[in-house]
Amino acid sequence: MAETALITGSYGGLGTCFVKLHAGRGGDLILVGRSRERLEAQAMETADKYGVTVHTIAVDLSGPEAAQTIYDTCKENGWLPDVIINNAGFGGQGDFARERTMEQDLSMIAVNIETPTRILKLFLKDMIQRGSGRVLNVSSTAATMPGPLQAVYYATKSYVTSWSNALWRELQGTGVTVTALMPGAMQTGFANAGGLSDTKLFANAVKPDDVAKAGYEGMLKGELNVTAGLPGWQKPMMALAPMFPKKTMLNFVYNQQVAGSAKK
Ligand SMILES: NC(=O)c1ccc[n+]([C@@H]2O[C@H](COP(=O)([O-])OP(=O)(O)OC[C@H]3O[C@@H](n4cnc5c(N)ncnc54)[C@H](OP(=O)(O)O)[C@@H]3O)[C@@H](O)[C@H]2O)c1
């Protein structure tokens, strides 16, 4: 029987790449997202093109009951995910105190942190019992530094990497692994959704295909972290970042994320 992957945010830029990669290997899918229409269109297209079985679960991942709904739907239907890719997530440009609303930042924490945490709380026990499973948590290079003008987003991704790495160690010897994927800026729906399209940060954004491939392959190997999608100068910059004076780094990240900074 083909391995089944549960992928959240499946019809987004990076999610679509994961779906194609997994279906391309003959794997079945459980697609999770909040637009039933988009999920069903993606399911039909994927099943037709790759000849795999594709299920869908339409749920808003910002709700506290979302993970339980996903788990219960899988149990009731006998769908067993061998692979879980916690991919859904969003950012958002703006000053924490003066621009971003309570609702915007708390729903970001729910989608980026709370729901993935609940999903693994529910599914990992079953994977451990079966003695096998692969998890990919989509974090970001934002995890490695604070992010003025995206203060909450960077902090959510810091949680994702820290939490994933701790689980990687706790799961040793179980047959289950958790990998964190840390992409740089990519050409997906992310920049538009977060009001970041006109910032310097996205001036050199890369296509998501190679990032997804590196993450997916790293996950299959049970790697700890996969960093991908950093063009040119950003690679050494990221490696040296911990050595820069903190205040210089904060100014740099702030300037990269000022609205309209791409044109300056
Ligand atoms: N693009 C980048 O530069 C970048 C860099 C580093 C890390 N990442 C991470 O990569 C992951 C994938 O993002 P992407 O770049 O592919 O962006 P994207 O194209 O905007 O895709 C994000 C996906 O998450 C879904 N989503 C957001 N809020 C949701 C909610 N409340 N309920 C259900 N689904 C929800 C979106 O669905 P809707 O369209 O229905 O909202 C979409 O399918 C995210 O975790 C992001 O933080 C992105």
The ligand as a Gaussian input file, in Angstrom:
#p B3LYP/6-31G(d) Opt

LIG

0 1
 N        7.004000      32.232000       1.237000
 C        7.981000      32.503000       2.049000
 O        8.770000      33.442000       1.818000
 C        8.236000      31.639000       3.251000
 C        9.512000      31.649000       3.843000
 C        9.756000      30.849000       4.959000
 C        8.746000      30.038000       5.438000
 N        7.501000      30.028000       4.848000
 C        6.485000      29.148000       5.396000
 O        6.065000      28.253000       4.381000
 C        4.761000      27.750000       4.700000
 C        3.918000      27.720000       3.445000
 O        3.658000      29.049000       3.034000
 P        3.728000      29.518000       1.497000
 O        4.995000      30.264000       1.336000
 O        3.433000      28.383000       0.595000
 O        2.550000      30.607000       1.481000
 P        1.083000      30.521000       0.813000
 O        1.214000      30.303000      -0.643000
 O        0.385000      31.737000       1.306000
 O        0.462000      29.217000       1.473000
 C        0.045000      29.182000       2.824000
 C       -1.016000      28.122000       2.994000
 O       -1.462000      28.137000       4.379000
 C       -2.874000      28.185000       4.383000
 N       -3.471000      28.830000       5.539000
 C       -3.163000      30.044000       6.068000
 N       -4.008000      30.318000       7.091000
 C       -4.842000      29.262000       7.216000
 C       -5.921000      28.940000       8.074000
 N       -6.356000      29.778000       9.037000
 N       -6.550000      27.756000       7.911000
 C       -6.170000      26.902000       6.927000
 N       -5.156000      27.146000       6.082000
 C       -4.510000      28.313000       6.224000
 C       -3.229000      29.003000       3.117000
 O       -4.584000      28.832000       2.764000
 P       -5.488000      30.096000       2.303000
 O       -4.968000      30.482000       0.950000
 O       -6.883000      29.587000       2.292000
 O       -5.241000      31.182000       3.319000
 C       -2.242000      28.400000       2.122000
 O       -2.743000      27.207000       1.600000
 C        4.229000      28.635000       5.832000
 O        4.337000      27.945000       7.050000
 C        5.180000      29.830000       5.822000
 O        5.283000      30.441000       7.096000
 C        7.248000      30.804000       3.763000

